[in-house]
Amino acid sequence: QVPLVESGGGLVAVGGSLRLSCVSSESMFTIASMAWYRQVPGKEREWVASVTRSGSTAYAESVKGRFTASRDNSKNTMYLQMDSLKSEDSAIYYCAAPGNRWGQGTHVTVSS
């Protein structure tokens, strides 16, 4: 069973919005902190945002003020609302949980 499954990626114009989802196969009430990462082919994976079980968040400077991470523990789902998208936000987005658990990734392409 895949532990984490992302969805919601796609093609969007510069300035547009997307909402990514990450569904966990185990109860999120047991997971203290989850995170979003992104990776451009040929570059290192970079941290984007984290959200704790209680809803506290932290963001990379490059997305602060534009992205909003949240989670609904009752639905075992974490979200990443991405607004005011830029071309440099194009990447494969992954969700992650402790224990080196990763999703398969969802592609986001921001077109100018």
Long-range contacts (C-beta under 8 A, 24 or more apart in sequence): 1-25, 2-103, 2-104, 3-97, 3-101, 3-102, 3-103, 4-95, 4-96, 4-97, 4-101, 4-102, 4-103, 5-103, 5-104, 6-93, 6-94, 6-95, 6-103, 6-104, 6-105, 6-106, 7-106, 8-106, 9-92, 9-93, 9-106, 9-107, 9-108, 10-107, 10-108, 10-109, 11-109, 11-111, 12-85, 12-108, 12-109, 12-110, 12-111, 13-85, 13-110, 13-111, 13-112, 14-85, 14-86, 14-87, 14-110, 14-111, 14-112, 15-84, 15-85, 16-85, 16-110, 17-81, 17-82, 17-83, 17-84, 17-85, 18-82, 18-85, 18-108, 19-79, 19-80, 19-81, 19-82, 20-79, 20-80, 20-82, 20-93, 20-95, 20-106, 20-108, 21-77, 21-78, 21-79, 22-77, 22-78, 22-79, 22-80, 22-95, 22-103, 23-75, 23-76, 23-77, 24-76, 24-77, 24-78, 24-97, 25-76, 26-76, 27-73, 27-76, 28-53, 28-71, 28-72, 28-73, 28-76, 28-77, 28-78, 29-53, 29-73, 31-97, 31-98, 32-98, 33-98, 34-71, 34-78, 34-95, 34-96, 34-97, 35-95, 35-96, 35-97, 36-69, 36-78, 36-80, 36-93, 36-94, 36-95, 36-96, 37-93, 37-94, 37-95, 37-96, 38-89, 38-91, 38-92, 38-93, 38-94, 38-108, 39-91, 39-92, 39-94, 39-105, 40-90, 40-91, 40-92, 41-92, 45-94, 48-80, 48-93, 49-80, 51-78, 62-88, 63-89, 82-108, 85-110, 86-110, 87-111, 87-112
